[in-house]
Amino acid sequence: MVQQSKQIAENRYRESFGRYYEDFKVGDVYEHRPGRTVTQTENIWFTLLTMNKHPMHFDEEYAKHSEFGQCIVASPFTLAVLVGMTVSDVSQKAIANLGWTDIKMTHPVFAGDTLYAETEVMSKRESGSRPNAGLVTVRTAGNNQRGEVVCTFERTILVAKQGHGVDDKAGY
């Protein structure tokens, strides 16, 4: 993650995270750390919050009879954790997420798995309608502790240019 310190007074600094449009370079890959271990309790909470009633996520007896032999983590929860892992580095200075494509769940995630994410910058261009921002498209891959890819997705974000972000205006 890009952590910077900004001096706000004599002998006083404030941390700042994220990248402005100018900081992205096509082909760069960002490894997001720390990893995140997923628990069954979180998985169950997520299914309750989202009204996902598939028993593969919370009924151990049911799941024992599946091809996995155990409960699997809800796919949207896996995606949400991976996106969250990227925010402080990739989209902390974003104005908006503009689109998500090619979301693929390539391997099941189980309670106790630790997820890691990495993001590659695929493209960038200046915004035609917002001169103080640019569009950046990234591809994120999530892996478990064994290095198995569990999820991939692409997203396009509208990112502020230096000097034009909310951080700049709010004194962050």
N, C-alpha and C positions, 0 to 999 in steps of 0.2 A: 504494500500500500504506500501511496505517496503521502508521507507525513512531513509536514513542514512546520516550522515554528516561526511565528510572526511577532516581532517586537512591538508591544503595545504601550510600553512605558519604560523608563529606565529600570534595568534589572528585572523586567517582567515580560514573559513571552506567552503566547497562546498557541496551542497546537491547531493545525489545520490539516484536513485530509482531502483527497480527491485530485482530479486532474481537470485543468481547463482544456478547451479545444486544442490549443497549440501544443499541449503536452502529449497528445496521442500521436503515435507513429505507426503507420501500417506495417504489419509484420511483428510488432512487439508482442511479447507474451508476458502476462502478469500472473504470478503464482500467488494465490490468496491464502494467507495463514492468519490465525491458527485454523486447524481443522475443527470439525464439529461432530461430536459423537451424538447419534440420534437414539432416544430412548423410546420404549413402548408407551410410556405414559404420555409423552409429547404426541406420539402418533395417534393415540386414542383421543386426546384433547382436540387435535386437529380434525379428526373425523367428526367429533361432536360439534365443533364450531361450524363446520361446513356442511353438516347434515349428510355426510357420506356414510351410508348404512351397509356398505359391503362388508360381510363378516370376515373377509381375508385380512382386515386391518385390526380387528379387536376380539375375535373369537378364536382362541387358541385351539380348541377342540375341533372346530370346523376346519381351520387351517392345517391341522395335522394330516388331514386327508387330501390335501392339495398336492400338486407336484412339488411345491416348495417345502412341505412338511412343517411349516411354521407361518406365523403372521408376516405379512410384508408391510413396509411403510407405504402410506398413501403417496401416490406419485406427485400430486400437487404440493404436498409437504416437502418432498425431496427437492422439487423445483424451487420452492420458496426459500429453503435453507441455502441452496446454492446461489440464488440471486442475492440474498442477504449477505453472503460471504464476499460478494464482489463490490458492494456499494461503496465502502470506504475508499476503494481504489479507483473504480471505474465510473460510478455515477453519483458520487457525493456532490459534485458541482453541476449535475444535470438539471435542466429546466423541466424536462419531461421525457418519459419513455414513449417513443413514437410507434413501436411495433415489435412484435415477437414472431419469429418464424422458426420452422424446422425443429420444434421441440421433440426430442426423442428420448424415451426411457429405454435404455439399452441393457440394463441389468437390474434385477430386483435389489432393493435395499431392505435390510433387516434391522430390527432393534439391536443396538450394540455396534453397528457399523459406524465408522468414522469417515466423514466426507471431507474431501479436499477439492478445491476448484482452481481452474486456471482459465484465463481469458486472453484471446488473441484479437488484436485490432485488425479487422478485415478491410475497412475502407473509412474514409472521412471526406467530407466536402463542406464548404461554407454554405450556410443557409441562404436561399434565395430571397426569403421574406424577412429574415431577422439578421441584420448586419452585425449584431453583437453576439452571434452564436454560430455553431456549426453542427452538422450531423455526423455522428460516429456510429459505425456498425461493428459490433464485436461478436465473437463466437466463444461461448463458455462451455467447458467440459468439466463434469464432476466425476471424481474417482473415489472409490472406497479405499480402505486401508491396505487392500491387496493389489491396488493399482488397476482394478477393473473399472472401466468407464460405465457409469450408471445413468448418466443423463448428459445430453448436449442440447444447446439451443443458441439461436442468434437473436440479437435485439439491436434496434437502432434507437439512439438517444440523442436528444437535442441538448448540447452542452454549451455553456456560456464561454465566451472568450475572456481572456485575462482582463481584469478591471471591470467586468460587467456582470459578475455573479452576485447572487444574494449574499454570499459571504462578504463580498466587498462592500455592499450597501449597508449590511447590518453591523458592520464593524467586526466581523469574525476574521 
